[in-house]
Amino acid sequence: MCDTVARSLYAAGYEVDTCYDGAEALECILAENYDLIVLDLNLPGMDGMDLLKELRKENEGADLICKRTDCRQSRRARCRGK
């Protein structure tokens, strides 16, 4: 999923960095100044919620928008609103 989103954003003309675990993402986020971060809450290692908590500690005034989508096989009925 990460690579698919990254390719789509890159094709649309955006500069894209990708990370594959929470610790790597935190390191990149703290080292760079990003306009937008697309974050998976189910990251290996440090999960996305823990990463958000760390980001909040580093920058209390930052605006964070969270959207969760999870339509794995076992949850499809709930994701469809059934």
Secondary structure, 3 states (H helix, E strand, C coil): CHHHHHHHHHHCCCCCCCCCCHHHHHHHHHHCCCCCCCCCCCCCCCCHHHHHHHHHHHCCCCCCCCCCCCCCHHHHHHHCCC
